[in-house]
Amino acid sequence: MRNLAQGVEGSNPTLNIIIFAIFVAITLVIVFRASRNTKTASDYYAAGRSFTGPQNGIAISGDYLSAASFLGIAGAIAVNGYDGFLYSIGFLVAWLVALLLVAELLRNTGKFTLGDVVAFRMRQRPVRAAAAVSTLAVSFFYLLAQMAGAGGLVNLLLGIKGDWGQNAVIAIVGVLMIVYVLIGGMKGTTWVQIIKAVLLILGALAMTLWVLAKFGFNFSNLLQAAVDRGGANGEALLNPGKQYGKTSTSKLDFLSLAIALVLGTAGLPHVLMRFYTVPTAKDARKSVVWAIVLIGIFYLFTLVLGYGAGALVGPQAINSAPGTTNSAAPLLALELGGPILLGFISAVAFATILAVVAGLTITASASFAHDVYANVIKRGQVDSKQAEVRVARITALVIGALAIVGGILAKNQNVAFLVALAFAVAASANLPTLLYSLFWKRFNTQGALWSMYGGLIVCIVLIVFSPAVSGGPKPMIKGVDFHWFPLENPGLVSIPVSFLLGFLGAVLSKERNEKKYAEMEVRALTGAHAEKATAH
């Protein structure tokens, strides 16, 4: 199927570079134009709250439909069938938690970051510091996934040979992504996400119809072709258990993954931050409804694309390509429409990574600048409006550098699996504290700190000592084995521990602030004084 020195057989590296360059040039122009109005912290972090509900909904879907959705899930379905599709179901169902529990309440009570909400009725400095630490940790794990996807994708297209070449590609991609954030802020990033979402959904729709047309628009024929191409294990693609379910440990791993996916979205800082880019809570609610519809449609496409890649390309060719399972969608595009479709779909996938990483980077840098610099170090007395934005931009540079190093280490991992780890960290470190803050009167500073730090530490320790890092079938660090935790995803243990720690921390502390809780409850449920709370 491929020759590493030449890239994928049948692809045209020169054409791919031209399509990439055109897309990057167009989006850079948009980012530069958007950056003209980025003067205050509100402009940089929340795009001046100037986007409508539908616009923000499209941008949220652009933010959420990451490399995991397009590259990782399509590959997981192509190779593991039914078990791969479970990622799609988990990612989609998670939005119901976000819609019903956090979207509108969050928009009513916060300014720019998760720290604004959880610190509303508690001691500001320690809680904001904890929120910033957890935001940076979640963003870093999510960035790993996107950088790994970017590396695999560009290697596939350009036929980069050897580890050093692939590492250089990841570094170049990282630098390009940092430029978007430094220049455009949230407004530029949002427009890139909107454009990318439209292109991604249209591209996936075109490929879905093309695949179905090859099988007479008969989904059963497509499934049968995937089974036939799968060889001896082909039948297993249609049944649960090909990836999870062979042993009791893998069944527990699946349960852990499912909990992390369903609860993780409502704790993802870069998704939560999008709710602040709209003027009202009603628009925040509209945003989520639009996002659910678009994301749901897209995940139906991934079912056809995944089985289509299995049927037309074959699991063996996918597993032997650069980027392994992450290469399924580009290889399917090559099979269907030749080098031109491959170039277009890959540019869309590249745009996907670009937009998501820009969103992640701006969220992480905003959390550090707004929560740590402005409210912890400067105690709310920032010298000028530009100082906070300047700190955010410096932070973006540091985060980008760390993401490049992490992406190099994680370049051969399945992107959807890496994102599932980020979801586990978000659900462990952020969600319990967020829910307790919004809904439990007795919750206090100690409960928040125990929940955030405890959940984060437990989750990261379990990841470090899991088969995903060492000792597993595809570990991040090869040649060593120091794992003692049996599950690849820690959510089953770390999420309940975080809820428990938050409860214990709160009941063991005498701190109470019922007046502040009453104010937060009124704001969260009615939107009263929300505009005053969000003024900067």
Buried (B, 14 or more C-beta within 10 A) or exposed (E): BBEBEEBBEBBBBEBBBEBBEEBBEEBBEBBEEBBEBBBBBBBBBBBBBBBBBEBBBBBBBBBBBBBBBBBBBBBBBBBBBBBBBBBBEBBBEBBBBBBEBBBBBBBBBBBBBBBBBBBBBBBBBBBBBBBBBBBBBBBBBBBBBBBBBBBBBBBBBBBBBEEEBBBBBBBBBBEBBBBBBBBBBBBBBBBBBBBBBBBBBEBBBBBBEBBBEBBEEEBEBBBBBBBEBBEEEBEBBBEBBBBBBEEEEBEBBBBBBBBBBBBBBBBBBBBBBBBBBBBBBEBBBBBBBBBBEBBEBBBEBBBBBBBBBBBBBBBEBBBEBBBBBBBBBBBBBBBBBEBBBBBBBBBBBBBBBBBBBBBBBBBBBBBBBBBBBBBBEBEEEBEEBEBBBEBBBBBBBBBBBBBBBBBBBBBBBBBBBBBBBBBBBBBBBBBBBBBBBBEBBBBBBBBBBBBBBBBBBBBBEBBBBBBBBBBEEBBBEEEEEEBEBBBBBBBBBBBBBBBBBBBBBBEEBEEBBEEEBEBBBBBBBEBEEBEEBBEE
